[in-house]
Amino acid sequence: MGDGPSLEIYPLARDEAESARLNAQHKLLVDIVGGPIDKSIRLENIASVADVGTGTGIWLLDAKTHLITYSPNTNPYTLHGFDISAAQFLPSPETHGLTLSVHDILRPFPIAHRERYDLVHVRMLVSALKVEEYEVAVRNLVGVLKPGGYLQWTDLDSSHLSSAPSAADPRASPLITSWLTFLELNNLSTCPTTTIENAYTHSNELLDISSTTYPVAGRPELSERAQNWELQAFAAVMPPVLRVTGQAKSQVEAEERAREAVSGVKEFFAGGGEVLDLRFGVVVGRKRGL
Ligand SMILES: C[S@@+](CC[C@H](N)C(=O)[O-])C[C@H]1O[C@@H](n2cnc3c(N)ncnc32)[C@H](O)[C@@H]1O
């Protein structure tokens, strides 16, 4: 890993505050999509699980509880998290039955992991992978799946943001425009669900591909939590976004303008504005061979 994360476009920090945000975000995401593991996945055959781009490892912890609760026959589980950086790994993962290691999704995994996992999970790499990198990532993920194993990838769909009424509101539009410009300038996907589905198909290794989109707008039971999540996520991402898009010349200016943009959205929500129309796509496929 000699060239590490320093050249990456991934804009988020890897500090304690960001780890806390990721852990809180996890709880909301599983409520939005209906659980850590997609309902189409048959749990009884799952004994080994990998989570790539694992962050803190929070999804693996929850997946373990879910498997123990709903499929008690396959204990002990192999639970392995990979990330390009170890900075956010939870402390003492072995006490939770997890192994966490550093690995870049864009590189083939070490031979010891070949065809080792019944379920491989990926989530929220939208700001880390360029559109043209998804096929490489999927190829590497398929390499560690057992024949018959499942690949589940959940990511953030920004493609409806600009057509929602919020995009026309001057309190919310600066933030929306900056985010979409950031994605475009870096060749990041506004609709990873489609990009992932295409990469699954092009791998020629995945069958039974399904893609489900979960909006947050129009779900009153989630609305307040989703609004708070959006404010926190954009507060975290906006300073680097404003630097990269050339809208702020210094860190101080970026932080100031980010505060203004996020305050604008907060006012929009306080005035009765609907949660910004971000959606989550869950794409599942099954490796050929069983
Ligand atoms: C937004 S966080 C999501 C973390 C976790 N998947 C979750 O949903 O809680 C994205 C994670 O992807 C990791 N990442 C970025 N680029 C990566 C790469 N090329 N290979 C592996 N992990 C990567 C980051 O270090 C970060 O931990």
The ligand as a MOL file (V3000), in Angstrom:
LIG
                    3D

  0  0  0     0  0            999 V3000
M  V30 BEGIN CTAB
M  V30 COUNTS 27 29 0 0 0
M  V30 BEGIN ATOM
M  V30 1 C -18.2130 7.0100 3.4260 0
M  V30 2 S -17.1610 5.8110 4.1300 0 CHG=1
M  V30 3 C -18.2790 4.4230 4.2960 0
M  V30 4 C -17.8070 3.4130 5.2900 0
M  V30 5 C -18.6890 2.1720 5.4240 0
M  V30 6 N -18.7940 1.4480 4.1870 0
M  V30 7 C -20.0590 2.5510 5.9080 0
M  V30 8 O -21.0170 2.5350 5.1260 0
M  V30 9 O -20.1740 2.8640 7.1170 0 CHG=-1
M  V30 10 C -16.1490 5.2770 2.7600 0
M  V30 11 C -15.0030 4.3710 3.1860 0
M  V30 12 O -14.3900 3.8790 1.9840 0
M  V30 13 C -12.9980 3.8760 2.1850 0
M  V30 14 N -12.3290 3.8880 0.8680 0
M  V30 15 C -12.1400 4.9330 0.0460 0
M  V30 16 N -11.4960 4.5490 -1.0760 0
M  V30 17 C -11.2790 3.2130 -0.9490 0
M  V30 18 C -10.6460 2.2350 -1.7620 0
M  V30 19 N -10.1080 2.5680 -2.9490 0
M  V30 20 N -10.5880 0.9650 -1.3160 0
M  V30 21 C -11.1050 0.6310 -0.1130 0
M  V30 22 N -11.7180 1.5040 0.7120 0
M  V30 23 C -11.8040 2.7850 0.2940 0
M  V30 24 C -12.7410 5.1110 3.0220 0
M  V30 25 O -11.4820 5.0460 3.6590 0
M  V30 26 C -13.9190 5.0670 3.9800 0
M  V30 27 O -13.6170 4.3320 5.1240 0
M  V30 END ATOM
M  V30 BEGIN BOND
M  V30 1 1 1 2
M  V30 2 1 2 3
M  V30 3 1 2 10
M  V30 4 1 3 4
M  V30 5 1 4 5
M  V30 6 1 5 6
M  V30 7 1 5 7
M  V30 8 2 7 8
M  V30 9 1 7 9
M  V30 10 1 10 11
M  V30 11 1 11 12
M  V30 12 1 11 26
M  V30 13 1 12 13
M  V30 14 1 13 14
M  V30 15 1 13 24
M  V30 16 1 14 15
M  V30 17 1 14 23
M  V30 18 2 15 16
M  V30 19 1 16 17
M  V30 20 1 17 18
M  V30 21 2 17 23
M  V30 22 1 18 19
M  V30 23 2 18 20
M  V30 24 1 20 21
M  V30 25 2 21 22
M  V30 26 1 22 23
M  V30 27 1 24 25
M  V30 28 1 24 26
M  V30 29 1 26 27
M  V30 END BOND
M  V30 END CTAB
M  END
